[in-house]
Amino acid sequence: MNILITNARQLITLKGPAKARAGKEADELFIIENGAVAIKGEKILAVGTTEEIKANYISDKTIDASNKVVMPGFVDPHTHPVFVNTREHEFEMRIKGKSYVEISQSGGGIRSSIKAVREASEDELYELSEKRIKRMISNGTTTLEAKSGYGLSTESEIKMLKVIKRLDENLPIDIIPTFMGAHEFPIEYIDNHEEYIRILKEEMMPEVKKQNLAEYCDIFTEEHVYNIEQSRDILNRAKNLGFKIRMHADEIKPIGGAELAAEVGAVSADHLGAASDKGIEAMKNAGVIATLLPGTIFSLGMKSYARARDMIDAGLPVALATDYNPGSCNCDSMQFIITLACLQMKMTVAEAITASTINAAYSLEMGDKIGSLEVGKYADILIMDMPSYQYLPYHFGSNNVETVIKNGKVIASP
């Protein structure tokens, strides 16, 4: 035995069906009062009351979680942490009345990050990104997805994905790579979209697949970026090459991104602030998980939060993510995202925790390994200095995490 965690006031297990949760299931945390967890090696050996666990297991190390909440580590399934420069000046531009699309169309936004990423060395990108991800770990993130998309050339996208691979190898958490060459049209192809799409399909994606640098392919499907026809063409090519699909869909306008996500069999469709009823139903029927990003809407000063309440009630599983990036959402805390989900999308606290753990794990196709505290799963566990799970969104603006455990090892004590 490696570790016993005992005396937890609330042990949030999220025990339940082996699938992403929706409807009433999303509101069930399966809490054990005065709970305990036995960890052997990387995995959970037993879960129960402290009395039960102490009676049956001994350990070299015991962590006393008296008056604390013990829960699964956060899974953040949508991030963009590999970049050079921050864009706080755009934040001020938005405060003064400029919209996200206006800033993008005037040369800001995603395009403004490209030049620095193209010029940066792999080592420079690595060092900047490592620092950011370590902050995410201290805030309780034990698994995250990381996208490319600030290079938008074959060489620079490969460079970003190699950085993500190094981060996964060297940092103590799991980092899942996603290729996102279709994040924007680079300035040199602003008047020749067809040629850039050709490069994406015939050069970038085959090379990424050849080097085995990404599991998923993502695209920004929106009226001012990739339209439905372009997105369908690119995503079908990605599928033929063996990529699994993620999508930025219907963030700003209801152009049919959610419906396309269902059509192409995406694992996850993200943002969805403008998703239609038809799109929500199509996603549910196709088994697509809705990954919602309330931090982005908050940072952009908008009111078009995704309709989480309608989605959950309709039986569509919802996950939450930070969308950590240099422009529209420079947020590295899943705890704050949970607060926003409750306040702005009217999710219950239990639903928001479910969305940040087990559902987020399923959105990365890892729900059989992580996301809940169940026997046989990896011991990705947070000890939270708070009296109840309801305290998590209530006490916002600071870090409730006391201890972060990943694969049975303590990796952070903020």
Secondary structure per residue as TSV (DSSP state, phi and psi in degrees):
chain	resnum	aa	ss	phi	psi
A	1	M	-	360.0	139.4
A	2	N	-	-97.8	-53.9
A	3	I	E	-140.2	138.4
A	4	L	E	-112.5	131.2
A	5	I	E	-107.7	120.8
A	6	T	E	-126.7	164.9
A	7	N	E	65.4	22.6
A	8	A	E	-64.0	129.5
A	9	R	E	-59.2	-44.0
A	10	Q	E	-134.1	124.5
A	11	L	E	-105.4	108.1
A	12	I	E	-87.3	106.9
A	13	T	-	-91.3	-32.3
A	14	L	-	56.5	28.1
A	15	K	-	-59.0	139.8
A	16	G	-	170.8	-164.7
A	17	P	-	-63.7	150.8
A	18	A	S	-81.5	66.8
A	19	K	S	-165.6	166.5
A	20	A	-	-66.0	143.0
A	21	R	-	-98.6	140.9
A	22	A	-	-142.1	174.8
A	23	G	G	57.6	-141.8
A	24	K	G	-65.9	-28.6
A	25	E	G	-61.7	-29.9
A	26	A	G	-70.2	-15.0
A	27	D	G	-100.9	11.2
A	28	E	-	-113.2	118.5
A	29	L	-	-100.3	-16.8
A	30	F	-	52.1	72.0
A	31	I	E	-89.5	136.7
A	32	I	E	-108.3	118.6
A	33	E	E	-74.0	142.7
A	34	N	E	50.8	50.0
A	35	G	E	-86.6	166.4
A	36	A	E	-149.5	155.0
A	37	V	E	-131.4	134.7
A	38	A	E	-106.0	127.5
A	39	I	E	-115.2	130.6
A	40	K	E	-125.0	119.5
A	41	G	T	63.7	-126.3
A	42	E	T	-91.4	-9.1
A	43	K	E	-121.2	166.2
A	44	I	E	-83.1	124.5
A	45	L	E	-93.6	-35.8
A	46	A	E	-157.0	150.3
A	47	V	E	-136.3	135.0
A	48	G	E	178.7	-161.8
A	49	T	E	-75.1	160.0
A	50	T	H	-59.7	-39.2
A	51	E	H	-61.0	-44.6
A	52	E	H	-64.3	-46.7
A	53	I	H	-67.6	-43.9
A	54	K	H	-63.7	-32.0
A	55	A	H	-71.9	-21.4
A	56	N	H	-117.4	-13.3
A	57	Y	-	-137.9	145.7
A	58	I	-	-124.1	164.6
A	59	S	-	-153.6	156.3
A	60	D	S	-71.2	-27.8
A	61	K	E	-135.4	131.4
A	62	T	E	-122.5	131.8
A	63	I	E	-107.4	121.5
A	64	D	E	-87.2	114.2
A	65	A	-	-104.5	31.8
A	66	S	B	-55.2	134.5
A	67	N	T	62.7	23.5
A	68	K	-	-126.8	166.6
A	69	V	E	-105.3	131.9
A	70	V	E	-111.9	131.2
A	71	M	E	-150.6	168.8
A	72	P	E	-65.1	151.6
A	73	G	-	-63.2	152.0
A	74	F	E	-72.1	140.7
A	75	V	E	-111.6	118.8
A	76	D	E	-107.3	101.2
A	77	P	-	-94.2	16.9
A	78	H	-	-156.5	100.8
A	79	T	B	-143.9	158.9
A	80	H	-	-131.5	67.2
A	81	P	-	-85.9	-7.1
A	82	V	-	-98.7	101.9
A	83	F	-	-157.8	175.6
A	84	V	S	-105.2	-69.5
A	85	N	-	-95.0	141.5
A	86	T	-	-79.2	166.1
A	87	R	-	-130.1	49.9
A	88	E	H	-64.8	-23.8
A	89	H	H	-63.5	-32.1
A	90	E	H	-70.0	-33.3
A	91	F	H	-58.0	-45.0
A	92	E	H	-67.9	-36.1
A	93	M	H	-60.5	-39.6
A	94	R	H	-67.1	-39.0
A	95	I	H	-59.0	-35.2
A	96	K	T	-85.7	3.7
A	97	G	T	117.0	-6.7
A	98	K	-	-78.2	141.1
A	99	S	-	-88.2	164.2
A	100	Y	H	-57.8	-44.9
A	101	V	H	-66.5	-40.8
A	102	E	H	-61.2	-42.8
A	103	I	H	-64.2	-42.1
A	104	S	H	-63.6	-44.8
A	105	Q	H	-72.6	-15.3
A	106	S	T	-95.7	11.2
A	107	G	T	103.3	-2.3
A	108	G	-	-90.1	-152.3
A	109	G	T	65.7	-145.7
A	110	I	H	-56.8	-42.2
A	111	R	H	-60.0	-31.1
A	112	S	H	-70.3	-16.3
A	113	S	H	-88.6	-15.4
A	114	I	H	-69.5	-46.7
A	115	K	H	-56.6	-47.2
A	116	A	H	-66.2	-37.8
A	117	V	H	-67.1	-41.2
A	118	R	H	-62.7	-35.6
A	119	E	H	-83.6	-20.6
A	120	A	S	-74.8	148.9
A	121	S	-	-77.9	162.1
A	122	E	H	-59.7	-39.9
A	123	D	H	-64.5	-40.1
A	124	E	H	-64.4	-44.9
A	125	L	H	-61.7	-40.1
A	126	Y	H	-61.6	-49.4
A	127	E	H	-62.3	-41.4
A	128	L	H	-65.7	-43.4
A	129	S	H	-70.7	-37.7
A	130	E	H	-58.9	-43.8
A	131	K	H	-60.8	-41.5
A	132	R	H	-66.5	-44.0
A	133	I	H	-69.4	-32.6
A	134	K	H	-62.2	-34.4
A	135	R	H	-67.3	-38.3
A	136	M	H	-63.1	-40.6
A	137	I	H	-61.0	-44.9
A	138	S	H	-63.0	-23.0
A	139	N	T	-90.5	7.1
A	140	G	T	103.7	4.4
A	141	T	E	-81.1	123.7
A	142	T	E	-113.1	-10.7
A	143	T	E	-146.6	135.9
A	144	L	E	-144.5	155.4
A	145	E	E	-99.3	139.6
A	146	A	E	-131.6	132.2
A	147	K	E	-105.9	149.5
A	148	S	-	-81.2	-162.2
A	149	G	-	120.5	2.0
A	150	Y	S	-111.4	14.8
A	151	G	-	-107.0	-50.9
A	152	L	-	54.8	32.0
A	153	S	S	-142.5	157.8
A	154	T	H	-57.8	-47.6
A	155	E	H	-60.7	-46.4
A	156	S	H	-74.6	-35.2
A	157	E	H	-66.3	-41.8
A	158	I	H	-60.5	-41.9
A	159	K	H	-60.1	-45.8
A	160	M	H	-61.6	-43.7
A	161	L	H	-68.2	-32.4
A	162	K	H	-66.5	-36.1
A	163	V	H	-63.4	-45.5
A	164	I	H	-60.1	-40.4
A	165	K	H	-62.5	-43.4
A	166	R	H	-63.5	-40.5
A	167	L	H	-61.1	-42.9
A	168	D	H	-63.6	-38.3
A	169	E	H	-72.1	-33.7
A	170	N	H	-100.8	-24.8
A	171	L	S	-92.9	156.7
A	172	P	S	-82.5	10.6
A	173	I	S	-117.1	169.2
A	174	D	E	-86.6	129.5
A	175	I	E	-123.7	116.4
A	176	I	E	-96.8	122.9
A	177	P	E	-86.5	138.8
A	178	T	E	-129.3	129.3
A	179	F	E	-83.2	127.5
A	180	M	E	-135.4	55.8
A	181	G	E	-63.0	-21.5
A	182	A	E	-94.5	52.0
A	183	H	T	-89.4	-29.5
A	184	E	S	-166.9	175.4
A	185	F	-	-98.8	123.2
A	186	P	-	-64.8	157.3
A	187	I	G	-58.9	-33.3
A	188	E	G	-70.7	-13.0
A	189	Y	G	-119.9	23.1
A	190	I	T	-63.2	-28.3
A	191	D	T	-107.9	12.5
A	192	N	-	-145.2	64.7
A	193	H	H	-60.2	-35.4
A	194	E	H	-61.1	-39.7
A	195	E	H	-68.4	-39.1
A	196	Y	H	-66.8	-38.7
A	197	I	H	-63.6	-38.5
A	198	R	H	-59.8	-44.5
A	199	I	H	-62.4	-42.8
A	200	L	I	-56.4	-49.4
A	201	K	I	-76.4	-37.1
A	202	E	I	-102.1	-19.4
A	203	E	I	-118.4	-58.2
A	204	M	I	-64.4	-58.1
A	205	M	H	-61.5	-44.0
A	206	P	H	-61.5	-36.8
A	207	E	H	-71.2	-39.7
A	208	V	H	-61.5	-43.6
A	209	K	H	-67.4	-40.5
A	210	K	H	-58.6	-41.2
A	211	Q	T	-87.4	-0.2
A	212	N	T	54.7	50.6
A	213	L	-	-102.1	-8.7
A	214	A	-	-150.7	141.0
A	215	E	S	-88.5	-32.7
A	216	Y	E	-120.6	157.3
A	217	C	E	-121.2	133.6
A	218	D	E	-122.8	161.5
A	219	I	E	-150.9	147.6
A	220	F	E	-94.4	92.2
A	221	T	E	-90.0	106.7
A	222	E	S	-160.0	157.4
A	223	E	T	-56.4	-37.8
A	224	H	T	-92.5	3.1
A	225	V	S	-125.8	-101.4
A	226	Y	B	-102.3	120.8
A	227	N	-	-77.7	179.3
A	228	I	H	-62.7	-44.5
A	229	E	H	-64.6	-45.2
A	230	Q	H	-62.5	-42.2
A	231	S	H	-63.5	-44.6
A	232	R	H	-59.7	-44.3
A	233	D	H	-60.9	-47.6
A	234	I	H	-67.2	-43.6
A	235	L	H	-69.9	-36.2
A	236	N	H	-65.8	-36.9
A	237	R	H	-63.9	-43.6
A	238	A	H	-59.7	-44.1
A	239	K	H	-61.4	-41.8
A	240	N	H	-64.0	-27.1
A	241	L	H	-84.4	-9.2
A	242	G	T	103.9	6.8
A	243	F	-	-77.1	148.4
A	244	K	E	-92.8	156.4
A	245	I	E	-109.0	134.4
A	246	R	E	-124.8	159.0
A	247	M	E	-146.2	140.0
A	248	H	E	-84.6	114.2
A	249	A	E	-134.9	135.0
A	250	D	S	49.3	43.8
A	251	E	S	-69.3	-44.9
A	252	I	S	-111.7	-42.3
A	253	K	S	-131.2	148.9
A	254	P	-	-82.3	78.1
A	255	I	S	-95.0	2.8
A	256	G	S	102.0	18.1
A	257	G	H	-64.7	-40.1
A	258	A	H	-64.4	-41.7
A	259	E	H	-63.4	-39.4
A	260	L	H	-66.6	-38.3
A	261	A	H	-57.9	-41.1
A	262	A	H	-66.8	-42.6
A	263	E	H	-60.6	-43.2
A	264	V	H	-89.9	-0.7
A	265	G	T	72.1	39.9
A	266	A	-	-62.3	145.3
A	267	V	S	-70.8	-40.0
A	268	S	E	-143.1	141.1
A	269	A	E	-118.3	131.5
A	270	D	E	-119.3	158.2
A	271	H	E	81.2	-88.4
A	272	L	-	64.3	25.2
A	273	G	T	-63.5	-23.3
A	274	A	T	-118.3	18.6
A	275	A	-	-62.6	139.2
A	276	S	-	-84.4	166.3
A	277	D	H	-58.8	-40.5
A	278	K	H	-62.9	-40.7
A	279	G	H	-65.6	-41.4
A	280	I	H	-62.0	-44.5
A	281	E	H	-65.2	-40.9
A	282	A	H	-63.7	-41.9
A	283	M	H	-62.9	-43.7
A	284	K	H	-58.5	-46.7
A	285	N	H	-67.5	-28.1
A	286	A	H	-92.4	-5.0
A	287	G	T	78.4	25.3
A	288	V	-	-84.7	136.4
A	289	I	E	-91.0	136.8
A	290	A	E	-90.3	113.0
A	291	T	E	-100.5	113.6
A	292	L	E	-102.4	145.6
A	293	L	-	-129.1	70.1
A	294	P	H	-64.8	-23.4
A	295	G	H	-63.3	-32.2
A	296	T	H	-68.5	-45.8
A	297	I	H	-62.9	-41.2
A	298	F	H	-60.2	-48.4
A	299	S	H	-66.9	-33.8
A	300	L	H	-79.2	-6.3
A	301	G	T	70.5	27.2
A	302	M	-	-99.0	172.1
A	303	K	-	-117.2	0.8
A	304	S	-	-88.0	59.2
A	305	Y	-	-66.2	145.5
A	306	A	-	-61.1	150.9
A	307	R	-	-84.8	67.6
A	308	A	H	-56.9	-41.8
A	309	R	H	-59.5	-45.9
A	310	D	H	-64.9	-39.8
A	311	M	H	-63.9	-49.3
A	312	I	H	-63.1	-44.6
A	313	D	H	-65.8	-26.7
A	314	A	T	-81.9	-5.2
A	315	G	T	93.1	12.8
A	316	L	-	-92.0	121.1
A	317	P	-	-65.8	136.8
A	318	V	E	-115.9	132.2
A	319	A	E	-113.2	160.8
A	320	L	E	-120.8	150.4
A	321	A	-	-150.3	163.0
A	322	T	-	-79.8	-32.5
A	323	D	-	59.6	32.7
A	324	Y	B	-52.3	121.3
A	325	N	-	-159.8	169.7
A	326	P	S	-79.7	-11.4
A	327	G	S	-113.5	-69.0
A	328	S	S	-87.9	-14.1
A	329	C	-	-161.6	89.1
A	330	N	-	-90.5	63.1
A	331	C	-	-121.6	126.2
A	332	D	-	-112.0	15.0
A	333	S	-	-118.2	112.7
A	334	M	H	-66.8	-24.4
A	335	Q	H	-63.2	-42.6
A	336	F	H	-68.4	-35.2
A	337	I	H	-61.4	-39.3
A	338	I	H	-62.7	-41.1
A	339	T	H	-59.1	-47.7
A	340	L	H	-62.8	-39.8
A	341	A	H	-60.4	-39.2
A	342	C	H	-72.6	-45.9
A	343	L	H	-76.1	-39.8
A	344	Q	H	-103.0	-22.9
A	345	M	H	-115.2	5.1
A	346	K	-	58.6	31.3
A	347	M	-	-78.6	146.0
A	348	T	-	-70.8	163.2
A	349	V	H	-60.9	-42.3
A	350	A	H	-62.6	-42.6
A	351	E	H	-61.7	-40.2
A	352	A	H	-67.9	-37.1
A	353	I	H	-67.9	-43.7
A	354	T	H	-56.0	-44.6
A	355	A	H	-66.3	-25.2
A	356	S	H	-95.1	-2.6
A	357	T	T	-129.2	-87.6
A	358	I	H	-67.2	-41.7
A	359	N	H	-68.7	-39.2
A	360	A	H	-63.2	-37.0
A	361	A	H	-62.8	-43.4
A	362	Y	H	-67.2	-29.2
A	363	S	H	-67.4	-18.4
A	364	L	T	-105.0	12.1
A	365	E	T	57.6	37.0
A	366	M	-	-124.3	15.0
A	367	G	T	-65.9	-18.2
A	368	D	T	-81.3	-8.4
A	369	K	T	-116.1	-33.4
A	370	I	S	-140.8	176.6
A	371	G	S	100.9	-14.5
A	372	S	S	-147.5	162.4
A	373	L	-	-100.0	87.7
A	374	E	-	-133.8	150.4
A	375	V	T	-56.9	131.0
A	376	G	T	95.5	-17.4
A	377	K	S	-82.6	161.8
A	378	Y	B	-66.1	143.6
A	379	A	-	-83.2	75.7
A	380	D	-	-101.9	102.4
A	381	I	E	-137.1	141.4
A	382	L	E	-113.7	137.3
A	383	I	E	-105.5	116.8
A	384	M	E	-107.4	129.6
A	385	D	S	-82.7	77.5
A	386	M	S	-157.5	153.7
A	387	P	S	-81.8	-19.2
A	388	S	S	-159.3	162.7
A	389	Y	T	-66.8	-27.0
A	390	Q	T	-65.7	-20.9
A	391	Y	H	-68.4	-23.6
A	392	L	H	-57.8	-55.5
A	393	P	H	-78.0	-22.8
A	394	Y	H	-68.4	-41.4
A	395	H	S	-97.6	88.9
A	396	F	-	-110.9	160.9
A	397	G	S	94.6	-4.3
A	398	S	S	-143.5	173.5
A	399	N	-	-96.3	120.4
A	400	N	-	-85.5	-5.8
A	401	V	E	-77.0	130.0
A	402	E	E	-101.9	-40.8
A	403	T	E	-143.4	137.5
A	404	V	E	-115.4	125.6
A	405	I	E	-118.3	129.5
A	406	K	E	-128.0	126.6
A	407	N	T	50.9	40.1
A	408	G	T	81.2	4.9
A	409	K	E	-119.9	138.6
A	410	V	E	-71.7	119.8
A	411	I	E	-113.3	-12.2
A	412	A	E	-160.2	142.5
A	413	S	-	-136.9	80.1
A	414	P	-	-52.9	360.0
